[in-house]
Amino acid sequence: MALTPFTKQQLLPQEEKLEIARHKSELFIGIPKETSFQERRICLTPDAVNSLISHGHRILLESGAGLSSSYSDKEYSDAGAEITNDTKKVFSCPILLKVEPLTIEEIELINREAIVISAIQLKTRKADYFQALKKKKVTALAFEYIKDEDGSYPAVKSLSEIAGTASILIAAELMINNQFGKGLLFGNITGVPPTDVVILGAGTVGEFAAKTALGLGANVKVFDNSITKLRRLQNNLNQRIFTSTIHQKSLLKALRRCDVAIGAMRGKERCPVVVTETMVEHMKKGAVIVDVSIDTGGCFETSEVTTHEKPTFIKNNVIHYCVPNIPSRYSKTASLSLSNIITPFLIQIADDGGLESAIRIDKGLKNGVYLYHGILTNKAIGEWFNIPDSDINLIVF
C-alpha cells in the first residue's frame, strides 16, 4: 500500500482561516497628584475611570488627586479606582497619566521602560528633562502632539476653546471692577451702545472669543495676518463681522474705541508683539486687556505674567489680565474635556494589544510619541534642544 503524503483528514475541505483577532491588553494606569503651581486639572473623571475599569483595566490614583477639580476620592473609589497615599507606588505603575509634565524628581521615581502620557509644554522644558527620560528608557506621549482623524490636534483645540470663551467672561467681570473698571455690562442693552471688542488672532481661541462676545451682543473686530484664518472664522461664525489684516493705523483706531482687547496670537516660537506700549496709552481709561498669548510671551508690549491669585495689574490706565493656563481656572470643565479626549485613546491602545501595536495602526497616536524606549523621535524637540533624534517611522513600521 503506497503511503500518501496527506492524511484523509487533511484532504477534506477545511474552514477558511480569517484574520486572527488582536489580543487585547490590560492597562495598569497610575494617576499622581498634580504638584505644579496653579495646576488644578486631572486627566480622567470618575466616569472615564469607570469606563476603563469596565473594560478590564486597573487604575491607581493618588489620594486627593481630583479634589481641585471637585472630584472626591470616594467618587473615584466608587468608579473602581484603587486609592493610595503612597506617591512612590503610583509612580511605579507601567503607565503614568498626568496633566503637567513630570518633574526631574518624579522621573527618578518611575520604573524603566514606563509609558508616560502628559502635556509637554515645550516652552517651559529644559534639555535635562529629556535626558532624564532617555536614561529611564521611557516611551512618552504628549497630548499636544496627538492628532485626530482629520489631522487636527484635539487636546490643543479643546483647551483653546475653553481659553477663548473664558477670556470674554473674564473681561466681563473686570469691566465691572468697582475700584477701576468702567461699571459696564458686557452686552447689548436697548438704547445703550454695545461693548466694543477687539480680538487679535483668528485661530480657535479667537474664534471662541468672538462667538462668546457676539452671543453677549458685543460689537466684534478681529485682526489676523492670515486671510485664510479670517475667512474660516467668518464661515464658522455664520455671520459677517469686521475682519482685517494687521495694519498699525486701523488697529490703533480700533483699540482707541474698544472696551476689551483679547490677545490670541500664536507664533512658532514666541508670539509676535503686535500692540506697542504707545498704542496701549491711546486706549480708553478702564479698558480691559486679556492676553491669552502670555504663555508664549504675549502680544501686547505691556503684558507681564500674572497668577490666578493676583491676576490683574493696571498699566497706562488699562486693566491687564495676563494669566497663563487659563483653562486651569475652570478645572472641572477642562478636566472633562481632557478626559473625553484621552479615554477613547486609552481604550484603543488596549484593544490594539498595547501601545506598541496601537502606534503601528494609528498614525495620529504615533504622532504623539516624542520618546520611544528612550530614543527621541521628535525632530522639533531635537533641533530646539540640540539632542540627536530619529524618525519614528524608521523604528516603528
C-alpha distance (Angstrom), angle and dihedral (degrees) to the residues before:
residue distance angle dihedral
M1 . . .
A2 3.81 . .
L3 3.78 116.4 .
T4 3.82 114.2 -123.0
P5 3.79 118.7 -147.4
F6 3.84 90.4 -131.8
T7 3.78 132.8 55.7
K8 3.78 119.5 -126.6
Q9 3.83 88.6 -108.4
Q10 3.80 91.8 55.9
L11 3.80 92.2 51.6
L12 3.81 93.0 55.7
P13 3.84 116.0 95.1
Q14 3.81 108.8 -88.0
E15 3.80 129.8 -149.4
E16 3.77 112.9 -97.2
K17 3.79 111.5 -104.5
L18 3.78 110.7 -132.2
E19 3.81 128.0 -166.3
I20 3.78 111.6 -55.1
A21 3.80 112.6 -117.5
R22 3.80 113.3 -106.6
H23 3.76 114.1 -103.1
K24 3.80 109.0 -110.8
S25 3.75 116.6 -130.5
E26 3.80 127.3 -142.9
L27 3.79 116.1 -129.1
F28 3.79 125.3 -145.4
I29 3.80 106.8 -162.2
G30 3.81 127.5 -171.6
I31 3.83 119.6 -157.6
P32 3.82 112.1 -167.7
K33 3.79 126.4 -166.0
E34 3.81 114.2 -91.4
T35 3.80 110.6 -111.1
S36 3.82 100.4 176.3
F37 3.79 118.1 113.8
Q38 3.84 112.3 -89.4
E39 3.83 93.9 -1.4
R40 3.81 108.1 137.5
R41 3.80 102.6 156.1
I42 3.80 130.6 101.1
C43 3.82 127.4 -154.3
L44 3.80 99.6 -131.2
T45 3.80 130.7 37.2
P46 3.85 119.9 -146.3
D47 3.85 89.0 -102.0
A48 3.80 90.9 54.8
V49 3.82 90.0 47.8
N50 3.81 89.3 51.4
S51 3.81 90.3 50.9
L52 3.83 91.9 51.4
I53 3.82 93.2 45.0
S54 3.82 89.9 51.6
H55 3.82 87.5 54.9
G56 3.81 88.3 58.4
H57 3.81 100.4 -99.1
R58 3.82 129.9 134.5
I59 3.80 124.8 -129.5
L60 3.80 125.4 -168.4
L61 3.80 113.4 -166.5
E62 3.78 127.3 -169.4
S63 3.80 110.1 -123.3
G64 3.82 112.1 -97.2
A65 3.82 95.0 15.8
G66 3.81 92.8 127.5
L67 3.82 100.2 38.8
S68 3.82 96.8 97.5
S69 3.83 88.3 53.3
S70 3.84 89.8 50.3
Y71 3.83 94.8 -105.5
S72 3.81 117.1 127.9
D73 3.81 127.9 -146.5
K74 3.83 87.5 -114.6
E75 3.83 91.6 59.4
Y76 3.82 89.9 52.7
S77 3.78 92.2 43.4
D78 3.84 91.0 50.7
A79 3.82 87.8 50.0
G80 3.82 88.9 57.8
A81 3.81 103.2 -99.0
E82 3.80 121.0 139.2
I83 3.82 111.2 -123.4
T84 3.80 122.9 -149.9
N85 3.81 139.3 170.6
D86 3.80 90.1 -152.5
T87 3.82 106.0 103.4
K88 3.83 92.7 -173.7
K89 3.81 90.7 54.9
V90 3.83 90.9 55.0
F91 3.81 92.2 48.7
S92 3.80 91.1 50.8
C93 3.84 92.1 64.2
P94 3.84 115.0 115.2
I95 3.83 91.3 -122.6
L96 3.81 122.1 40.1
L97 3.78 122.6 -164.0
K98 3.79 118.3 -165.6
V99 3.81 138.2 155.1
E100 3.81 98.0 -143.6
P101 3.82 122.3 44.5
L102 3.82 116.2 -93.3
T103 3.79 118.4 -92.5
I104 3.83 119.5 -125.8
E105 3.84 88.9 -105.6
E106 3.81 90.7 52.8
I107 3.82 91.9 48.8
E108 3.83 86.9 58.0
L109 3.82 89.0 59.8
I110 3.81 98.0 52.4
N111 3.81 124.8 92.4
R112 3.79 124.3 -111.1
E113 3.82 114.2 -91.3
A114 3.83 91.2 20.3
I115 3.81 121.2 154.7
V116 3.80 114.7 -125.4
I117 3.81 121.5 -166.1
S118 3.82 114.7 -175.6
A119 3.78 144.0 113.2
I120 3.80 114.4 -71.7
Q121 3.85 103.1 -157.1
L122 3.78 90.9 -163.5
K123 3.82 95.0 -164.7
T124 3.82 90.5 63.7
R125 3.83 97.4 43.5
K126 3.79 127.5 101.5
A127 3.81 127.6 -155.3
D128 3.83 92.2 -107.6
Y129 3.85 89.0 65.6
F130 3.82 90.7 62.8
Q131 3.80 93.0 40.4
A132 3.83 90.4 53.9
L133 3.83 91.1 50.5
K134 3.82 91.6 45.8
K135 3.80 89.9 53.2
K136 3.81 90.2 56.2
K137 3.85 91.4 48.3
V138 3.80 88.7 -123.8
T139 3.82 125.9 176.4
A140 3.80 105.5 -142.3
L141 3.81 132.2 -171.9
A142 3.80 126.2 -168.0
F143 3.82 121.2 -146.7
E144 3.81 89.6 -143.1
Y145 3.81 93.1 59.6
I146 3.83 99.8 46.0
K147 3.81 110.0 108.5
D148 3.80 131.1 -150.8
E149 3.82 125.6 -136.0
D150 3.82 89.7 -91.1
G151 3.81 92.2 54.2
S152 3.82 95.0 -107.3
Y153 3.82 125.0 126.3
P154 3.84 104.8 -115.0
A155 3.83 98.7 -167.1
V156 3.82 93.9 48.5
K157 3.81 91.4 45.1
S158 3.78 93.9 48.8
L159 3.81 94.8 49.5
S160 3.82 89.9 45.0
E161 3.82 89.1 54.7
I162 3.82 89.6 53.9
A163 3.83 92.8 45.9
G164 3.82 92.2 48.5
T165 3.80 94.8 49.3
A166 3.82 91.9 42.2
S167 3.82 93.7 50.8
I168 3.82 90.6 65.3
L169 3.83 94.0 44.1
I170 3.82 89.7 49.9
A171 3.82 90.6 49.0
A172 3.84 89.6 50.0
E173 3.84 89.3 55.3
L174 3.81 93.0 46.8
M175 3.80 93.1 50.3
I176 3.81 90.1 65.4
N177 3.82 92.9 47.9
N178 3.81 102.2 141.0
Q179 3.81 96.3 -150.2
F180 3.78 97.4 51.8
G181 3.79 111.5 -12.3
K182 3.76 122.7 106.8
G183 3.81 95.9 -114.8
L184 3.79 88.6 -121.7
L185 3.79 126.2 153.7
F186 3.79 110.9 -132.4
G187 3.78 98.5 -127.3
N188 3.76 148.5 72.1
I189 3.79 107.8 -87.1
T190 3.80 118.5 -178.5
G191 3.79 110.5 -92.8
V192 3.82 93.1 9.3
P193 3.83 121.4 101.6
P194 3.84 110.6 -110.0
T195 3.80 121.8 -109.5
D196 3.81 112.3 -89.9
V197 3.81 114.1 -132.4
V198 3.81 127.4 -173.7
I199 3.81 117.1 -164.2
L200 3.81 120.5 -166.7
G201 3.81 109.5 -155.8
A202 3.81 130.7 31.8
G203 3.82 99.4 -142.7
T204 3.82 125.2 110.2
V205 3.85 92.9 -67.9
G206 3.82 91.1 50.6
E207 3.80 92.6 45.1
F208 3.82 94.6 52.4
A209 3.81 91.8 43.0
A210 3.83 88.3 53.0
K211 3.84 92.3 47.1
T212 3.81 91.8 51.3
A213 3.82 94.2 44.5
L214 3.82 91.9 48.6
G215 3.81 90.0 47.1
L216 3.81 88.1 57.2
G217 3.80 90.6 49.4
A218 3.81 99.8 -105.6
N219 3.78 127.2 152.1
V220 3.86 104.6 -114.8
K221 3.82 132.1 -158.8
V222 3.80 120.4 -177.3
F223 3.80 124.8 -162.1
D224 3.81 125.4 -167.6
N225 3.80 135.2 144.1
S226 3.82 92.3 -132.3
I227 3.81 113.7 83.9
T228 3.82 88.8 -169.0
K229 3.82 91.2 58.3
L230 3.80 92.0 46.0
R231 3.82 90.9 49.9
R232 3.81 92.0 48.8
L233 3.81 90.5 48.3
Q234 3.82 91.8 52.7
N235 3.82 91.1 48.5
N236 3.82 91.9 48.7
L237 3.81 91.9 49.1
N238 3.82 91.1 51.2
Q239 3.78 89.9 -140.9
R240 3.76 138.5 77.6
I241 3.80 116.2 -106.2
F242 3.80 133.5 167.4
T243 3.80 109.1 -75.3
S244 3.78 128.5 171.9
T245 3.76 143.0 165.1
I246 3.81 112.9 -111.8
H247 3.82 112.5 -82.0
Q248 3.80 119.6 161.2
K249 3.81 93.3 -131.4
S250 3.82 99.6 49.2
L251 3.82 92.6 39.2
L252 3.81 92.2 51.5
K253 3.81 90.2 49.0
A254 3.84 90.8 52.1
L255 3.83 93.4 45.3
R256 3.82 91.5 50.7
R257 3.79 90.3 58.2
C258 3.80 101.3 37.1
D259 3.81 128.9 102.0
V260 3.82 93.9 -162.4
A261 3.83 132.3 29.8
I262 3.81 120.5 -169.1
G263 3.81 120.6 -161.3
A264 3.81 109.4 -149.4
M265 3.80 102.8 150.0
R266 3.79 122.9 136.7
G267 3.79 130.5 -159.0
K268 3.79 134.5 -175.8
E269 3.79 91.7 -111.0
R270 3.80 113.9 -7.6
C271 3.78 117.6 11.3
P272 3.83 113.5 -113.4
V273 3.82 119.1 -99.8
V274 3.80 102.8 -127.2
V275 3.83 100.4 163.6
T276 3.79 116.2 61.5
E277 3.81 125.5 -155.1
T278 3.82 89.6 -107.0
M279 3.82 89.7 57.6
V280 3.83 90.5 50.1
E281 3.83 89.0 51.6
H282 3.83 88.1 59.8
M283 3.84 93.1 55.2
K284 3.79 121.9 104.6
K285 3.80 118.7 -86.3
G286 3.83 108.6 -97.4
A287 3.83 94.1 19.0
V288 3.82 115.7 146.1
I289 3.81 129.0 -125.0
V290 3.82 118.2 -167.0
D291 3.81 107.6 -173.8
V292 3.82 105.4 -163.4
S293 3.84 88.6 170.9
I294 3.81 92.0 65.8
D295 3.83 91.8 106.5
T296 3.82 87.6 68.1
G297 3.80 95.9 38.7
G298 3.80 103.9 -74.3
C299 3.81 129.8 -98.6
F300 3.83 96.2 -120.5
E301 3.79 116.0 77.9
T302 3.83 89.6 -140.8
S303 3.84 94.7 55.2
E304 3.82 120.0 118.0
V305 3.80 125.6 176.6
T306 3.83 113.2 -96.1
T307 3.83 132.6 -179.0
H308 3.82 135.6 -120.2
E309 3.83 87.2 -110.4
K310 3.83 94.4 52.6
P311 3.81 102.7 18.1
T312 3.82 103.6 164.3
F313 3.77 143.7 50.9
I314 3.80 132.8 176.1
K315 3.78 121.4 -123.6
N316 3.81 126.0 168.3
N317 3.85 87.9 -3.1
V318 3.82 90.3 -61.8
I319 3.83 123.7 118.1
H320 3.82 110.6 -126.3
Y321 3.83 123.3 -160.3
C322 3.82 108.7 -171.8
V323 3.82 107.7 161.7
P324 3.81 115.0 149.5
N325 3.82 115.8 -142.6
I326 3.83 96.5 33.5
P327 3.87 92.3 173.4
S328 3.82 89.0 66.7
R329 3.83 87.5 67.6
Y330 3.80 87.4 64.1
S331 3.79 92.4 44.1
K332 3.81 98.0 163.1
T333 3.82 94.6 49.5
A334 3.81 91.1 44.5
S335 3.83 91.5 47.9
L336 3.83 91.5 50.3
S337 3.77 90.5 48.9
L338 3.82 94.0 47.8
S339 3.79 91.9 44.5
N340 3.83 92.0 52.8
I341 3.80 89.9 54.5
I342 3.82 98.6 43.8
T343 3.83 100.9 41.8
P344 3.84 97.4 65.3
F345 3.83 89.5 47.9
L346 3.83 91.1 52.1
I347 3.82 92.0 49.1
Q348 3.81 89.2 47.1
I349 3.84 91.5 51.0
A350 3.82 90.1 53.0
D351 3.82 94.2 44.6
D352 3.79 90.6 51.1
G353 3.80 90.4 54.6
G354 3.82 100.5 -99.0
L355 3.79 137.3 -40.0
E356 3.83 94.6 -63.5
S357 3.82 92.0 60.0
A358 3.81 94.4 36.6
I359 3.80 95.0 58.2
R360 3.81 89.7 49.5
I361 3.81 89.6 56.1
D362 3.83 102.6 34.7
K363 3.81 116.1 55.1
G364 3.82 92.0 -172.9
L365 3.79 91.1 57.0
K366 3.81 91.1 44.2
N367 3.80 87.8 55.6
G368 3.82 88.4 59.8
V369 3.82 92.5 60.2
Y370 3.80 112.3 97.7
L371 3.83 97.4 162.1
Y372 3.80 123.3 36.8
H373 3.83 114.7 -170.9
G374 3.78 88.5 -30.5
I375 3.83 95.4 -46.0
L376 3.83 114.3 120.6
T377 3.82 107.3 -126.6
N378 3.81 101.6 174.6
K379 3.80 114.9 93.8
A380 3.82 94.8 -162.6
I381 3.83 92.0 54.9
G382 3.82 90.5 45.3
E383 3.81 91.8 53.8
W384 3.82 93.7 41.8
F385 3.81 95.2 52.9
N386 3.79 98.6 25.2
I387 3.83 92.8 -118.5
P388 3.84 119.4 145.3
D389 3.81 111.6 -106.6
S390 3.82 137.0 -169.0
D391 3.79 129.6 -148.9
I392 3.83 107.5 -106.0
N393 3.83 90.3 -145.4
L394 3.80 88.6 65.8
I395 3.81 91.3 52.0
V396 3.81 100.7 38.2
F397 3.80 118.3 39.3
